[in-house]
Amino acid sequence: MNTPTREKARRRPIMSSPSDHTESENRGNFPTDIRDLPESQPSEIVSLANGEEFDLRIAPMVKRLGDATVRMLAYNGSVPGPTMRVQQGSEVVINVTNEADTEATVHWHGLRLENAYDGTHETQTPMQVGQSFSYRLQFHDPGLYWYHPHIREDYGQEMGLYGNIVVVPSDPDYWPPVNREELITLDDVLLENGQIASFSRTETTYVAMGRFGNTMLISGDVAAELSADLGEVVRFYFTNTANTRVFNVGFDMARMKLVGGDSGRVEQEAFVTEVMLAPSERIVVDVLFDQPGMVTLEHRHPERTYPLASVTVRETPAEPELSKQFEVLRTNADMTAERDRLDRYRDVAPDKTLAFVAEMDMGVPDGPIVYSCPMHTEVISVDEGTCPNCGMKLLAISVALTYTCPMHSEVITADQGRCPHCGMKLVAVAATYTCPMHPDVVSDSPDRCPHCGMKLMPSQLVNEAQEHHGDEPTHAQHHATDQQHGHAGGDNHDATGGIEWEDDMVDVNRITTPANMRWKLVDRSTGGENHAIDWHFKVGDQVKIRLVNEMDSDHPMHHPFHIHGAGRFLVMSRDDTVEPNLVWKDTVLVRTGETVDILLDVTNPGLWMAHCHIAEHHESGMMFSFSVDP
């Protein structure tokens, strides 16, 4: 993207006038009013020299997203905020002023810095509206980093508070040669009635799966139109800034080479067709545009492909010509040395084991109930349990009674009332039960089918499921067939790679809050949960941590696990399979049912956080802090 660079004389953004409180605010929601707010500005690239200071301002502004004009929050008036380009080994000061609508900190994601500037409520007093704070940042490691809120992260990130930091390596040959670079943030927002869907000031919602958006954003806009010369090699820096969505991106008509990740280069460069980024992860790829015409950047998952950006490849040859260098796949000696170092820890028991678990308590409605899966509504049971397809806890739902006339049995209705023939008051009739496999089997009680042995389900729900699926068998029917053939039943997570790509239970997800949905990190050696976890390390420690995403959970799903700047880590293995290509990480995606071993290289003293980087999980308590002594 063509992004303006900063002028020599730094200009402060124009102050906005305060807007009136809206009815939404009076109900305890954050404001959505766009009156008197400045319009969004293009994102700028700011080159900062060692020792330089830079001003960053958090404030509301107005931005056009397709047909909607919405209120968002921004760093220096743009989404994304300014990209800071700094040299490895340098130090800068960022002076932040909060002129938004809630207290704030800024977290410098992935940087190994002094603990006092980590940007959490444990390391600084949050900035109230109108207050400022100065952050002193050091840049020890080359690569791509980003900054975002760490108080009401679910709100601030969705509203646009994110920006990148590019740390230029001190070694000029650290990266392969390219013609130029592009920075891309990947995001989604939830739009309702022409506005970003409202947020409560007092509680986080969408806690079960996180707030999925219905509008994709690429570098802050709903679409991007890029261009390239023929044969040009472009380095793309991708950052996933979404609250919960995992992105899997690739180009349909261009070749792509993986060269880096969270905190620097990979062990072995590789040609790839797509790369996956969980929330807060970064990926660095080099792309060769060797065919003229239109190229599309896509987000792909097993059920859908989203076009994100277009690249027009001109017939003008690129200069210099770098296609031969693009064909070279380098092996990086620094990361090969790390692989040799990891060998001594392969067969060692983990120092810490951390489990990922969910507890749901959605209550039980009055009257007759059955249990159903919010993600697979055709899965119905008269008993409590878990979904055979995804492992989620079945939730209690009401079963409607039917009413009939004792004198005229043909009168059947879902509503109370009187018989249209004789005027007699209709009486409630207990629900009937039917076999999903043999709908001719009907009973007044939840017995078992005499033909197949399956437990009978409420007829009302069986009929609705059959109407919904037409001639297709329901999930319950598939499950029954699997059981008859001796299979475990349900391979949904295998098909999706253990990732929730979309919100398949929107109505339930919307009403989940920390009051009815509890996400937990559990120390399996002590039983400590979330903030009760008490870990202590020393600078220089090498800590093997086992991350277990347990299926014995009320809602099994993936989690991107992030460790703040106490150090950085290497992924050792996934389900006992050795990680094939090492890269320094600060965030790792742990898929549903997966076990991941990581080795944390502890380098910085202080009090540091670790948490799931799905913003709604983080805000609901899925985090803890640990201490590092000098």
C-alpha positions as CSV (number, residue, x, y, z in Angstrom):
1,M,0.0,0.0,0.0
2,N,1.2,3.5,-0.7
3,T,1.6,5.0,2.8
4,P,2.8,8.5,3.4
5,T,6.0,8.9,5.5
6,R,6.2,11.4,8.3
7,E,7.3,15.0,7.7
8,K,10.4,16.3,9.6
9,A,8.2,18.6,11.8
10,R,5.8,16.3,13.6
11,R,2.2,17.6,13.4
12,R,-0.2,17.0,16.2
13,P,-3.6,15.7,15.2
14,I,-6.5,18.2,15.4
15,M,-8.5,17.9,18.6
16,S,-12.1,16.7,18.2
17,S,-15.1,18.3,19.8
18,P,-16.9,16.3,22.5
19,S,-20.1,14.7,21.2
20,D,-23.4,14.4,23.0
21,H,-24.2,11.3,25.0
22,T,-26.3,9.0,23.0
23,E,-29.2,6.8,24.2
24,S,-26.8,3.9,23.9
25,E,-24.4,5.5,26.4
26,N,-27.2,6.1,28.8
27,R,-27.8,2.3,28.7
28,G,-24.3,1.7,29.8
29,N,-22.7,1.1,26.4
30,F,-19.7,2.8,24.8
31,P,-20.6,5.6,22.5
32,T,-21.4,5.2,18.8
33,D,-22.2,8.8,17.9
34,I,-20.2,10.2,15.0
35,R,-21.1,13.9,15.3
36,D,-18.3,16.4,15.5
37,L,-15.6,13.7,15.1
38,P,-12.7,14.1,12.6
39,E,-12.4,11.8,9.6
40,S,-9.9,9.0,9.5
41,Q,-6.4,9.7,8.1
42,P,-4.1,7.5,6.0
43,S,-1.7,5.4,8.0
44,E,1.8,6.8,8.0
45,I,5.2,5.1,8.2
46,V,7.5,6.7,10.8
47,S,11.2,6.1,10.8
48,L,12.5,6.6,14.3
49,A,16.2,7.0,15.1
50,N,17.9,5.8,18.3
51,G,16.9,8.1,21.2
52,E,14.1,9.8,19.3
53,E,10.7,10.5,20.8
54,F,7.3,10.1,19.1
55,D,3.8,11.2,20.2
56,L,0.9,8.8,20.0
57,R,-2.7,9.9,20.6
58,I,-5.7,7.6,21.3
59,A,-8.9,9.3,20.2
60,P,-12.2,8.6,18.4
61,M,-12.7,9.4,14.7
62,V,-15.1,8.6,11.8
63,K,-14.2,6.0,9.2
64,R,-16.0,4.7,6.1
65,L,-16.3,0.9,5.9
66,G,-18.1,0.1,2.7
67,D,-21.6,1.5,2.9
68,A,-21.3,2.2,6.6
69,T,-19.9,5.3,8.3
70,V,-18.8,4.3,11.8
71,R,-17.2,5.6,14.9
72,M,-13.9,4.0,15.6
73,L,-10.9,4.6,17.8
74,A,-7.4,5.3,16.4
75,Y,-3.8,5.9,17.1
76,N,-3.0,9.3,15.6
77,G,-6.3,9.3,13.6
78,S,-5.7,6.2,11.4
79,V,-6.5,2.5,11.4
80,P,-4.0,0.9,11.6
81,G,-2.0,3.4,13.6
82,P,1.4,4.6,12.5
83,T,3.9,2.0,11.5
84,M,7.1,2.6,13.5
85,R,10.3,1.6,11.6
86,V,13.3,1.3,13.9
87,Q,16.7,-0.2,13.9
88,Q,17.7,-3.3,15.9
89,G,19.5,-2.3,19.0
90,S,17.9,1.1,19.2
91,E,15.8,2.7,21.9
92,V,12.9,5.2,21.6
93,V,10.4,6.9,23.8
94,I,6.7,6.9,22.8
95,N,4.6,9.6,24.6
96,V,1.0,8.3,24.6
97,T,-2.1,10.5,25.4
98,N,-5.5,9.0,26.1
99,E,-8.4,11.0,24.7
100,A,-10.7,8.1,24.1
101,D,-13.6,7.0,26.3
102,T,-12.1,4.6,28.8
103,E,-8.9,4.1,30.7
104,A,-6.0,2.8,28.6
105,T,-2.6,1.3,28.4
106,V,-0.6,0.3,25.3
107,H,1.0,-3.1,25.1
108,W,4.0,-3.5,22.8
109,H,3.3,-7.1,21.7
110,G,6.3,-9.3,21.3
111,L,9.0,-6.8,22.4
112,R,11.5,-7.9,25.0
113,L,11.6,-4.7,27.0
114,E,11.8,-3.3,30.5
115,N,8.9,-4.6,32.6
116,A,7.7,-1.2,33.6
117,Y,6.8,-0.4,29.9
118,D,4.9,-3.7,29.1
119,G,1.6,-1.8,29.1
120,T,-0.6,-3.8,31.5
121,H,-2.5,-2.7,34.6
122,E,0.1,-4.6,36.6
123,T,3.1,-2.6,35.3
124,Q,1.6,0.9,35.2
125,T,-1.3,2.9,36.5
126,P,-3.8,3.0,33.6
127,M,-4.2,6.3,31.8
128,Q,-7.5,7.9,32.6
129,V,-9.1,10.0,29.8
130,G,-7.0,13.1,29.4
131,Q,-3.8,11.5,31.0
132,S,-0.5,10.5,29.3
133,F,2.3,8.0,29.8
134,S,5.7,7.7,28.3
135,Y,7.0,4.3,27.2
136,R,10.7,3.5,26.8
137,L,11.1,0.8,24.2
138,Q,14.1,-1.3,23.3
139,F,14.4,-3.4,20.1
140,H,16.6,-6.4,20.7
141,D,15.2,-8.6,18.0
142,P,14.6,-8.1,14.3
143,G,11.1,-8.8,12.9
144,L,7.5,-7.6,13.0
145,Y,5.8,-6.5,16.2
146,W,2.6,-4.6,17.0
147,Y,0.9,-2.5,19.6
148,H,-2.6,-2.6,21.0
149,P,-4.7,-2.0,24.2
150,H,-4.4,-4.3,27.2
151,I,-7.5,-2.9,29.1
152,R,-10.9,-3.8,27.5
153,E,-8.9,-5.3,24.7
154,D,-12.1,-6.8,23.2
155,Y,-13.4,-3.2,22.7
156,G,-10.3,-1.3,21.8
157,Q,-9.0,-3.8,19.2
158,E,-12.4,-4.2,17.5
159,M,-12.7,-0.4,17.3
160,G,-9.3,0.0,15.5
161,L,-6.6,0.4,18.1
162,Y,-3.6,-1.5,16.6
163,G,-0.4,-0.6,14.7
164,N,2.9,-2.2,13.6
165,I,6.5,-1.9,14.5
166,V,9.2,-3.1,12.0
167,V,12.6,-3.8,13.5
168,V,15.2,-3.5,10.8
169,P,18.0,-6.1,11.3
170,S,21.5,-4.9,12.0
171,D,22.7,-7.6,9.6
172,P,22.0,-6.3,6.1
173,D,21.8,-9.9,4.8
174,Y,19.4,-11.1,7.5
175,W,16.5,-11.2,5.0
176,P,16.6,-12.3,1.3
177,P,16.7,-9.4,-1.2
178,V,13.3,-7.9,-2.3
179,N,12.3,-5.0,-4.4
180,R,10.1,-3.5,-1.7
181,E,7.9,-4.2,1.3
182,E,4.1,-4.1,2.2
183,L,2.6,-4.2,5.6
184,I,-0.8,-5.8,5.9
185,T,-3.1,-6.1,9.0
186,L,-5.8,-8.7,8.8
187,D,-9.0,-8.0,10.8
188,D,-12.8,-8.3,10.9
189,V,-15.5,-6.2,12.5
190,L,-19.1,-6.9,13.4
191,L,-21.4,-4.3,11.8
192,E,-25.1,-4.0,12.8
193,N,-27.5,-1.4,11.5
194,G,-24.6,0.6,9.9
195,Q,-22.6,0.7,13.1
196,I,-20.0,-1.4,14.8
197,A,-22.1,-3.6,17.1
198,S,-22.4,-2.1,20.6
199,F,-20.1,-2.9,23.5
200,S,-21.2,-2.8,27.2
201,R,-19.0,-0.7,29.5
202,T,-19.6,-3.2,32.4
203,E,-19.2,-6.6,30.8
204,T,-17.7,-8.5,27.9
205,T,-20.0,-10.4,25.6
206,Y,-19.3,-13.1,22.9
207,V,-17.2,-14.8,25.5
208,A,-17.8,-18.4,24.2
209,M,-16.1,-18.1,20.8
210,G,-15.0,-14.5,20.7
211,R,-16.6,-11.7,18.6
212,F,-16.4,-12.8,15.0
213,G,-16.9,-10.0,12.5
214,N,-19.1,-10.0,9.4
215,T,-16.9,-7.5,7.5
216,M,-13.3,-8.3,6.6
217,L,-10.7,-5.5,7.0
218,I,-7.3,-5.4,5.3
219,S,-5.1,-2.7,6.6
220,G,-8.1,-1.0,8.1
221,D,-10.3,-1.0,4.9
222,V,-12.9,-3.4,3.4
223,A,-10.7,-3.8,0.3
224,A,-7.2,-3.0,-1.0
225,E,-6.0,-2.4,-4.5
226,L,-2.3,-3.0,-4.9
227,S,0.0,-3.1,-7.9
228,A,3.3,-4.6,-8.8
229,D,5.8,-4.7,-11.7
230,L,6.3,-7.9,-13.7
231,G,8.8,-10.1,-11.9
232,E,8.8,-7.9,-8.8
233,V,9.5,-9.6,-5.5
234,V,7.5,-8.0,-2.6
235,R,7.9,-8.8,1.1
236,F,4.6,-8.9,2.8
237,Y,4.4,-8.5,6.6
238,F,1.1,-9.9,7.8
239,T,-0.3,-9.3,11.3
240,N,-3.6,-10.8,12.6
241,T,-5.2,-8.1,14.7
242,A,-8.7,-9.7,14.9
243,N,-10.4,-10.4,18.2
244,T,-10.9,-14.1,17.5
245,R,-10.7,-15.0,13.8
246,V,-7.9,-17.2,12.5
247,F,-6.7,-16.2,9.0
248,N,-5.4,-18.5,6.4
249,V,-4.1,-16.4,3.5
250,G,-2.5,-17.0,0.1
251,F,-2.3,-15.5,-3.4
252,D,-4.2,-17.3,-6.2
253,M,-1.8,-16.4,-9.0
254,A,1.6,-15.6,-7.4
255,R,4.3,-17.7,-5.8
256,M,5.0,-17.2,-2.1
257,K,8.0,-18.0,0.0
258,L,7.9,-18.2,3.8
259,V,10.8,-16.3,5.3
260,G,9.8,-15.3,8.9
261,G,7.4,-15.3,11.8
262,D,6.7,-13.6,15.1
263,S,10.2,-12.6,16.0
264,G,12.5,-13.0,13.1
265,R,13.4,-15.4,10.3
266,V,12.6,-19.1,10.0
267,E,15.0,-21.9,10.2
268,Q,14.4,-23.1,6.6
269,E,12.8,-20.9,4.0
270,A,10.1,-22.7,2.1
271,F,7.7,-22.3,-0.8
272,V,4.1,-22.3,0.4
273,T,0.7,-21.8,-1.0
274,E,-0.9,-20.3,2.1
275,V,0.0,-19.3,5.7
276,M,-2.1,-19.4,8.8
277,L,-2.1,-16.7,11.5
278,A,-4.0,-16.9,14.8
279,P,-4.9,-13.7,16.6
280,S,-1.7,-11.7,17.3
281,E,0.6,-13.9,15.2
282,R,2.8,-12.4,12.5
283,I,4.1,-14.0,9.3
284,V,6.7,-12.7,6.8
285,V,6.5,-13.9,3.2
286,D,8.2,-12.9,-0.1
287,V,5.9,-13.0,-3.1
288,L,7.0,-13.2,-6.8
289,F,4.6,-11.6,-9.3
290,D,5.8,-13.4,-12.4
291,Q,2.6,-13.2,-14.5
292,P,0.9,-10.0,-15.8
293,G,-2.8,-9.5,-14.9
294,M,-4.9,-9.6,-11.7
295,V,-3.8,-11.5,-8.6
296,T,-6.1,-11.9,-5.5
297,L,-5.1,-12.2,-1.9
298,E,-7.5,-14.6,-0.3
299,H,-8.5,-15.9,3.2
300,R,-9.3,-19.6,2.8
301,H,-10.8,-22.2,5.1
302,P,-12.5,-25.5,4.5
303,E,-16.0,-24.0,4.1
304,R,-15.3,-20.6,2.4
305,T,-12.9,-18.3,0.6
306,Y,-12.9,-14.6,1.1
307,P,-11.2,-12.2,-1.4
308,L,-9.2,-9.6,0.6
309,A,-7.2,-7.6,-1.8
310,S,-6.3,-7.4,-5.5
311,V,-2.9,-6.9,-7.0
312,T,-2.6,-5.5,-10.6
313,V,0.6,-6.9,-12.1
314,R,1.8,-4.5,-14.8
315,E,3.9,-5.6,-17.9
316,T,6.7,-3.2,-16.9
317,P,9.7,-5.4,-15.9
318,A,10.8,-4.9,-12.3
319,E,14.2,-3.5,-11.5
320,P,16.4,-4.9,-10.2
321,E,15.5,-8.4,-11.4
322,L,15.4,-10.7,-8.4
323,S,13.6,-13.8,-9.6
324,K,16.7,-16.0,-9.4
325,Q,17.4,-14.9,-5.8
326,F,13.7,-15.7,-5.1
327,E,14.3,-19.3,-6.1
328,V,17.0,-19.8,-3.4
329,L,15.7,-21.4,-0.2
330,R,18.1,-20.4,2.5
331,T,18.9,-22.4,5.7
332,N,19.6,-20.0,8.5
333,A,22.5,-21.0,10.8
334,D,21.3,-19.2,13.9
335,M,18.1,-21.2,13.9
336,T,19.8,-24.5,13.1
337,A,21.9,-23.9,16.2
338,E,18.7,-23.5,18.2
339,R,17.5,-26.9,16.9
340,D,20.7,-28.5,18.1
341,R,20.2,-26.8,21.5
342,L,16.6,-28.1,21.7
343,D,17.7,-31.7,21.5
344,R,18.7,-31.9,25.1
345,Y,15.2,-31.0,26.2
346,R,13.2,-33.3,23.8
347,D,12.9,-36.2,26.3
348,V,12.8,-34.2,29.4
349,A,9.6,-34.0,31.4
350,P,7.9,-30.5,31.1
351,D,8.6,-28.1,33.9
352,K,5.0,-26.8,33.7
353,T,1.8,-28.2,32.3
354,L,-0.9,-25.8,31.4
355,A,-4.4,-26.9,30.5
356,F,-7.1,-25.0,28.5
357,V,-10.6,-25.6,29.8
358,A,-14.1,-24.0,29.5
359,E,-17.0,-24.1,32.0
360,M,-20.5,-23.1,30.8
361,D,-23.6,-22.5,33.0
362,M,-26.4,-21.2,30.8
363,G,-29.1,-22.2,33.3
364,V,-32.1,-24.4,32.7
365,P,-35.4,-23.1,31.4
366,D,-38.7,-23.8,33.0
367,G,-40.9,-26.6,31.8
368,P,-40.0,-29.6,29.6
369,I,-36.5,-29.5,28.3
370,V,-34.1,-31.4,26.1
371,Y,-30.4,-30.8,25.5
372,S,-28.9,-29.6,22.2
373,C,-25.6,-28.4,20.8
374,P,-25.6,-24.6,19.9
375,M,-23.2,-25.3,17.0
376,H,-25.0,-28.4,15.7
377,T,-28.7,-27.7,16.5
378,E,-29.8,-31.0,15.0
379,V,-28.0,-32.8,17.8
380,I,-30.6,-33.4,20.4
381,S,-30.6,-35.5,23.6
382,V,-32.9,-36.1,26.5
383,D,-29.8,-36.4,28.7
384,E,-27.0,-34.1,29.6
385,G,-23.8,-34.7,27.7
386,T,-21.5,-33.4,25.0
387,C,-21.9,-33.0,21.2
388,P,-20.6,-36.0,19.3
389,N,-19.4,-33.7,16.5
390,C,-17.5,-31.0,18.4
391,G,-17.4,-32.0,22.0
392,M,-19.2,-29.0,23.3
393,K,-21.5,-29.2,26.3
394,L,-25.1,-29.7,25.3
395,L,-27.3,-26.8,26.6
396,A,-30.8,-27.2,28.0
397,I,-33.6,-25.8,25.7
398,S,-37.4,-25.7,26.2
399,V,-39.6,-28.2,24.4
400,A,-43.0,-26.6,23.5
401,L,-46.1,-28.4,24.6
402,T,-49.0,-29.0,22.3
403,Y,-52.7,-28.4,23.2
404,T,-55.7,-30.4,22.1
405,C,-59.5,-30.6,22.7
406,P,-60.6,-33.6,24.7
407,M,-63.8,-33.6,22.6
408,H,-62.2,-33.0,19.2
409,S,-58.9,-34.8,19.0
410,E,-58.2,-33.4,15.6
411,V,-57.7,-29.9,17.1
412,I,-54.0,-29.6,17.9
413,T,-52.2,-26.3,18.4
414,A,-49.0,-24.9,19.9
415,D,-51.0,-22.2,21.8
416,Q,-53.3,-22.3,24.7
417,G,-56.9,-21.4,24.0
418,R,-60.3,-22.9,23.3
419,C,-61.7,-25.4,20.8
420,P,-63.1,-23.6,17.7
421,H,-65.9,-26.3,17.5
422,C,-67.2,-26.6,21.1
423,G,-65.5,-23.8,23.0
424,M,-63.9,-26.1,25.5
425,K,-60.6,-25.1,27.0
426,L,-57.7,-26.9,25.3
427,V,-55.5,-29.1,27.6
428,A,-51.8,-29.6,27.4
429,V,-50.5,-32.9,25.9
430,A,-47.2,-34.3,26.8
431,A,-44.6,-34.2,24.1
432,T,-44.3,-37.3,21.9
433,Y,-41.0,-38.9,21.1
434,T,-39.7,-40.2,17.7
435,C,-36.8,-42.1,16.4
436,P,-34.7,-39.9,14.1
437,M,-33.8,-43.0,12.1
438,H,-37.3,-44.4,12.0
439,P,-39.8,-41.5,12.2
440,D,-42.7,-44.0,12.2
441,V,-41.8,-45.0,15.7
442,V,-43.7,-42.6,18.1
443,S,-44.0,-42.9,21.9
444,D,-45.3,-40.9,24.8
445,S,-42.0,-41.4,26.6
446,P,-38.3,-41.2,25.7
447,D,-37.8,-44.9,25.3
448,R,-35.5,-46.6,22.7
449,C,-36.3,-47.5,19.2
450,P,-37.3,-51.2,18.8
451,H,-35.5,-51.2,15.4
452,C,-32.2,-49.6,16.0
453,G,-32.0,-49.1,19.8
454,M,-31.5,-45.3,19.5
455,K,-33.0,-43.1,22.2
456,L,-36.1,-41.4,21.0
457,M,-36.1,-37.6,20.7
458,P,-38.9,-35.1,21.0
459,S,-41.0,-35.4,17.8
460,Q,-41.1,-31.6,17.5
461,L,-37.3,-31.3,17.2
462,V,-36.9,-34.3,15.0
463,N,-39.5,-32.9,12.6
464,E,-37.7,-29.5,12.6
465,A,-34.3,-31.1,11.9
466,Q,-35.7,-33.1,9.1
467,E,-37.4,-30.0,7.5
468,H,-34.1,-28.1,7.9
469,H,-32.0,-30.8,6.3
470,G,-34.5,-32.1,3.7
471,D,-33.4,-35.6,2.6
472,E,-30.0,-35.2,4.2
473,P,-29.4,-37.2,7.4
474,T,-29.1,-35.2,10.6
475,H,-26.0,-35.1,12.7
476,A,-27.8,-37.3,15.2
477,Q,-28.5,-39.8,12.5
478,H,-24.9,-39.8,11.3
479,H,-23.8,-40.3,14.9
480,A,-26.2,-43.2,15.4
481,T,-24.9,-44.8,12.2
482,D,-21.3,-44.3,13.3
483,Q,-22.1,-46.0,16.6
484,Q,-23.7,-48.9,14.8
485,H,-20.5,-49.3,12.7
486,G,-18.2,-49.1,15.8
487,H,-16.8,-45.6,15.1
488,A,-16.3,-42.9,17.7
489,G,-18.6,-40.6,15.9
490,G,-18.0,-37.0,14.8
491,D,-14.9,-35.9,12.9
492,N,-15.8,-32.2,12.6
493,H,-12.6,-31.0,14.2
494,D,-10.5,-33.2,11.9
495,A,-12.2,-31.6,8.9
496,T,-11.6,-28.1,10.2
497,G,-8.1,-28.7,11.6
498,G,-9.3,-28.1,15.2
499,I,-10.1,-24.5,14.4
500,E,-13.4,-22.6,14.7
501,W,-13.3,-20.7,11.4
502,E,-16.7,-19.1,11.8
503,D,-19.3,-18.4,14.6
504,D,-21.6,-21.3,14.2
505,M,-23.6,-20.5,17.4
506,V,-24.3,-16.8,17.0
507,D,-27.3,-16.5,19.3
508,V,-25.7,-18.3,22.2
509,N,-22.3,-16.7,21.7
510,R,-23.8,-13.2,21.8
511,I,-25.3,-13.8,25.3
512,T,-22.2,-15.4,26.9
513,T,-20.4,-13.3,29.5
514,P,-18.0,-14.1,32.3
515,A,-21.1,-14.7,34.4
516,N,-22.2,-17.8,32.5
517,M,-19.0,-18.8,30.6
518,R,-15.6,-19.2,32.3
519,W,-12.4,-19.8,30.4
520,K,-9.6,-21.3,32.5
521,L,-5.9,-21.8,32.3
522,V,-5.1,-24.6,34.8
523,D,-1.7,-25.5,36.2
524,R,-2.0,-29.2,36.2
525,S,0.7,-29.7,38.9
526,T,-1.0,-27.5,41.5
527,G,-4.6,-27.1,40.3
528,G,-4.2,-23.3,40.3
529,E,-6.5,-21.6,37.9
530,N,-6.0,-18.3,36.0
531,H,-4.7,-15.6,38.5
532,A,-4.1,-18.3,41.2
533,I,-1.3,-19.7,39.1
534,D,2.0,-18.9,40.8
535,W,5.1,-19.4,38.7
536,H,8.5,-18.1,39.5
537,F,11.6,-18.1,37.2
538,K,15.0,-16.6,37.0
539,V,16.8,-14.8,34.2
540,G,18.6,-17.5,32.2
541,D,16.1,-20.3,32.9
542,Q,15.1,-22.5,30.0
543,V,11.5,-23.6,30.8
544,K,9.7,-26.4,29.1
545,I,6.0,-25.8,29.1
546,R,3.4,-28.3,27.9
547,L,0.1,-26.7,26.6
548,V,-2.8,-29.1,26.7
549,N,-6.0,-28.0,25.0
550,E,-8.4,-30.5,26.6
551,M,-11.4,-32.1,25.0
552,D,-12.9,-32.7,28.4
553,S,-14.2,-29.1,28.4
554,D,-17.7,-27.5,28.0
555,H,-16.6,-25.9,24.8
556,P,-13.4,-27.3,23.2
557,M,-11.9,-24.8,20.7
558,H,-8.5,-23.4,19.6
559,H,-6.5,-20.9,21.7
560,P,-3.6,-18.6,20.7
561,F,-1.4,-18.6,23.8
562,H,0.7,-15.5,24.2
563,I,3.6,-14.9,26.7
564,H,4.6,-11.3,27.4
565,G,8.2,-9.9,27.2
566,A,9.8,-12.1,29.9
567,G,11.5,-13.8,26.9
568,R,10.7,-15.6,23.7
569,F,10.1,-19.2,23.0
570,L,10.5,-22.0,20.4
571,V,7.8,-24.5,19.6
572,M,9.3,-28.0,20.2
573,S,6.5,-30.3,19.1
574,R,2.8,-30.7,18.5
575,D,1.2,-34.0,19.6
576,D,4.7,-35.5,19.9
577,T,5.6,-34.5,16.3
578,V,8.8,-32.4,16.2
579,E,8.2,-28.9,14.9
580,P,9.8,-29.0,11.4
581,N,10.7,-25.3,11.0
582,L,11.8,-23.3,14.0
583,V,11.1,-19.6,14.5
584,W,11.2,-17.4,17.6
585,K,7.7,-17.0,18.9
586,D,5.6,-15.0,21.4
587,T,2.3,-16.6,20.4
588,V,1.4,-20.1,19.5
589,L,-1.9,-21.5,18.2
590,V,-3.0,-24.6,20.2
591,R,-5.8,-26.3,18.3
592,T,-8.7,-28.2,19.7
593,G,-7.5,-31.4,21.5
594,E,-3.8,-30.6,20.7
595,T,-0.8,-30.8,23.0
596,V,2.1,-28.4,22.3
597,D,5.5,-28.3,23.9
598,I,7.4,-25.0,24.0
599,L,10.7,-23.9,25.4
600,L,10.7,-20.5,27.0
601,D,14.0,-18.6,27.0
602,V,13.7,-16.3,30.1
603,T,15.7,-13.1,29.7
604,N,13.9,-10.2,31.4
605,P,13.0,-9.8,35.1
606,G,9.7,-8.5,36.4
607,L,6.0,-9.4,36.6
608,W,4.8,-10.7,33.2
609,M,1.4,-11.9,31.8
610,A,0.5,-15.0,29.8
611,H,-3.0,-15.4,28.3
612,C,-5.2,-16.5,25.5
613,H,-5.1,-13.9,22.8
614,I,-8.8,-14.3,21.8
615,A,-9.7,-10.9,23.2
616,E,-13.0,-12.1,24.8
617,H,-11.3,-15.0,26.5
618,H,-8.6,-12.7,27.8
619,E,-11.1,-10.3,29.2
620,S,-13.1,-13.1,30.8
621,G,-10.1,-14.1,32.9
622,M,-8.1,-16.6,30.8
623,M,-4.8,-15.2,32.0
624,F,-2.2,-15.2,34.8
625,S,1.0,-13.5,35.8
626,F,4.4,-14.9,36.6
627,S,7.5,-13.5,38.3
628,V,11.0,-13.5,36.9
629,D,13.9,-12.7,39.3
630,P,17.2,-11.2,38.0
